[in-house]
Amino acid sequence: MYSQNGEDGILDLLIEVLQLDSAHSAYPRAFVEFGVQDYRESNTRYLLKKRNFTGLVMDASAQNVALIRENHIGKHDLEAQHTFITRENIDGLIGAWLCSKKLSNIAILSVDIDGMDYFIWEAITCVQPAIVVVEFNAIFGGELCVSVPYRADFQVDWANNSGYFGASLQAFITLGKAKGYTFVGCESCGVNAFFIRADLESKFPFMLAPLQEYCAGFHNRQSLHKDGHTRFLSGDARLEAIKHLPLIPIQ
């Protein structure tokens, strides 16, 4: 309905299967999503409208947040905050909102800031959502377990190639396991990965494909020349174009 590649439909399915919308659910009907731009295209907007969830959304653009407040806040319980998210501030931001709502947890966390996503999820300790959605970098393929190095001021367009951002799918799976989450799959375009709490796994029978298959649907070709013009690279050429840039291995 409102998401880029059908993520809101996948979330709706998981909520149904995991019974997160029932009165007996241990998880509040609440979500946190950041990197939402003006919220017209987002992972949680459908849940806000269909299931009447409580939500916190954040974006680094004051103009985007103003549009969210103008267009989406009214009959829905949605708070929009203008902030540049770092691993140093994210836990405090979510924690303060939880206190304001008298909540101790949320059902859904959606992370999409095109850069430091791995480190941001790693830094979040104040909530243990039932479902976590993270944007990974499919250019790294299914075998590499890496991330771009942490920079609090990172912006994806600073590098001369827009394929240099984020972390690999394998890196997020490794982090998810350490935080108590099970990887259950991706949407078909190879942009977002879905995780559920390990203790909910028995409620959702699933079978994973080889990790490379989840990366194969990603066809973004917006890599740039140093002069700023688009090169329209595809396939392995995208990884070749950024191999000289620093990456850190995830253990």
Residue, then its C-alpha position, 0 to 999 in steps of 0.5 A: m500500500y505505502s511501502q517501497n517493495g511490499e514491506d507493509g504487506i509482509l509486516d501485516l502478515l507477520i503481525e497476523v501469524l505472530q498474533l501481535d494484534s491480539a489482546h493477549s499479545a505480550y507486545p504493545r501495538a506500537f512501532v518505531e521507524f526512522g529514515v521515513q522521509d515525508y512518510r508517504e512511502s514507509n513500512t509502518r504507515y499501513l499499520l498506523k491506518k489499518r491497525n491503529f498502532t501507536g508510532l514514533v517516526m524520525d527523519a533528519s529533514a525538518q521539511n519532511v517532519a513538518l509534512i508528516r505533522e501536517n498530513h499524518i498526525g491527527k486521528h492517529d497516535l503518531e509522533a514525528q521527530h526531527t533528528f539526525i540519528t547516531r548510535e550515540n543518541i538513538d537509544g535515548l530518543i526511543g527511551a524518552w518516547l517510551c516513557s512519554k507513552k508509558l510503554s516498555n516495549i514495541a512490536i515493530l522496529s524499522v531501520d532505514i538510514d542508508g548508512m550506519d544501519y548496522f551500528i544503529w540496531e546494535a546500539i538499541t537496547c531499550v526495546q526488544p521488538a517482536i519484529v525488526v526490519v533493516e535495510f541491507n546492502a545487497i551489493f555485498g552479496g550473500e557471503l561477505c560479512v561486512s559493514v562500512p565503518y562507523r561515522a556519526d556524520f555519514q551520508v550516503d552521497w558523500a562517497n563518489n558512489s551511491g553503492y557504498f553504504g550500510a552492511s551486508l545481509q550476513a552481517f545483519i544475520t550475525l547481529g540478529k543472532a547476538k541480539g536474540y533474533t531469527f532471520v526469516g527472509c527478505e522482500s523480493c527486491g533485495v532491500n529489506a531483511f526481516f527478523i523475529r524474536a527467536d522465541l516466536e519462531s515456532k509460530f512462523p514456519f518458514m524455509l530460507a533460501p541461499l542468502q545470495e538469492y535474497c541479494a539477486g533481486f537488487h537492481n539499483r544502478q545509481s553508482l556515480h562517476k567522480d564527476g557526479h554523472t550516473r554510470f548505471l553499473s549492474g551486477d558484480a561491477r557495483l561491488e568492483a566500483i567500491k572495493h577500494l573503500p574501507l569496510i570492516p569485518i563483522q565477527 
